[in-house]
Amino acid sequence: MCRSPYYPPHHARTQHIKGLCRESLRHPDVTLPGRYESLFRRGPCTRHVRGFSGRRDEKGVRSGTMSKQINVAIFGCGGVGQCIAQDLVKSDLVSHLVLADTNLKGPEYVRKRTKSDKIEIVRADGSDPDEVAKVAEKVDLLVNGTMPALNLKIMEGCLKGSANYIDMATGDKEFGHPMFDDQEALDKKYKDAGIFALCSMGIDPGASNIFAKRAADRMESVDYVRVRDADNSKLAGYEFATYFSPDAMIEECIRDPLYYENGKWKRAPSLSTSEVYSFPDPIGPMKVFMTDHEESEMVPRFIGKRIKRCDFMITLDETFVEYVQLLKKLGLLSFKPVKIRGADVAPVEVVIATMPRPDDLAGKLKGTCCVLTEVSGRMEGEDTVIKTWTHISHEKAYELSGIHATAFQTAMPVSVAVEMFARGEIDLKGVKPPEAVDPAKFCSYLPDKHIPVFEEITKRTEG
């Protein structure tokens, strides 16, 4: 079941729903049974809001699917890896879980918190494909929870160890990190090995791409795709911090952001493009900045229809933006090493070393984060906008995992994909984007992971 704070209040005009009790129409925060839809505005704009809930049997397994137990490894157990591990260790579809990292703090935390005998902890280095291969040989599927800089190394290890592969992000060639097209170069090798690599399969990118694909599949044509990421939380005691990987966040902010327009990929000056976007409750209007993100590269290629524009924007604290711009001017965000007392050190590494680890922020964040995909096009002959989004509070995520919502929200799409593979619902070969996953099934599973999915359809009609 999923809760919807967007269900219309009792004074709104609603469409009759068979079996829906009168009480649920009066109170917007009740849990609604199964899938529901309401029509709550008539005239020039007609809007439908829908929430999705999963349906499982008493064992937590979807009916009508062929399931098997699988062995899984998570390579890299920071905040996101810890959340994935805590979820999968509870799954009846996972029989054995290997947690691999050079720093065993994360794996040990998961084992202490879950007290599960499914867990095996291994010290291994993701920059060494041979070490990765030794882990990959033990499992059916390996999740890469490290940095995008290691994607190709870990993919190589999975090839050697014959394990399927999932990651949550790509990098940028400007910083010497592989992008998706670099991963695609391994497509034939993965196909020949009879395994898959599912890339950028977190919340955004990942779920955001799938939200776009699900909307586009119902449209005759698509005009634009907007991905918007918001967080209204407050963090006391820190002047300069990020809620996920600091180096990834810094890269996204200092790189001229990629966007797609009229058949071409273009770049805008970094942090030069912003807008105020009206997010659904409980977020509301927030200023967002265009930053460099995977959706702008991947969605135009894989959404299945030609589009006119695609971009990504995220909320950034104004103080954080000021610090980034100043540090960039001073050359302190450079990834190019300089000599310091005989040692080669990239200035950005010094900055990152002074910042808190994202998993150390758990329990200190208060507020809600939201990921939303907006798709505009023609559906059933009418101009239509479909917005699909999810949100969770940092407090709820901490209660569930001991980690904050940014990590939790990124982790759960991975857990869904792992379980879909175990059920036989992901049957791929080669290197694939998130859009290769069945969007309807994927969206129906997310609420089972405390990631509710909401959809609003707005149509322009006469009257």
Buried (B, 14 or more C-beta within 10 A) or exposed (E): BBBBEBBBEEEEEBEEBEEBEEEBBEEBEBEBEBEBEBBBBEEEEBBBBBBBBBEEEEEEBBEEEEBEEBBBBBBBBBBBBBBBBBBBBEBEBBBBBBBBBEEBEBBBBBBEBBEBEBBBBBEBBBBBBEBBBBBBBBBBBBBBBBBBBBBBBBBBBBBBBBBBBBBBBBBBEEBEBBBBEBBBEBBEBBBEBEBBBBBBBBBBBBBBBBBBBBBBEEBEEBBBBBBBBBBBBEBEEEEBBBBBBBBBBBBBBBBBBBBBBEEEEBEBEBBEBBEEBEBBEEBEEBBBBBBBBBBBBBBBBBBEBEBBBBBBBBBBBEEBBEBBBEBBEEEEBBBEEEEEEEEEEBBBEEBBEEBBBBBEBBEBBBBBBBBBBBBBBEBEEEEBBBBBBBBBBBBBBBEBBBBBBBBBBBBBBBBBBBBBBBBEBBEBBBBBBBBBBBBEBBBBBBBBBBBBBBBBBBBEEEE
